[in-house]
């Protein structure tokens, strides 16, 4: 579904042919496939998304302090 610039960004990430396939068919990907396609950066177990987000935020915050 268009919105949030996804239809412009997706072709840059996965290439035009696959982007057309995904956009036109609405086919869903399993988490691991989305990671392999670089649509997402991380895949975590159910219920662990918030903890992973906090881990990433800590890493980002440490970069700010080390400079």
C-alpha positions, 0 to 999 in steps of 0.5 A: 500500500503506498504511503510513507515513501515505501513505494519509492524506497523499496525499489532502491533496496530490493531492485525494481523487479522484486519491488514490483512483485511485492507491491503489485501482488501484496505478497507477504514475507516471513521475517527471515526473508525480509531480513535477507532482502534487507527490508528489515535489519533485525529479526527477533523472537516474539516479545523481544522487539522492545528489548532489541530496540532498547539495545540499539538505542543504547548503542546509538547513545554510546556513540554520542558519548564517545565523541 
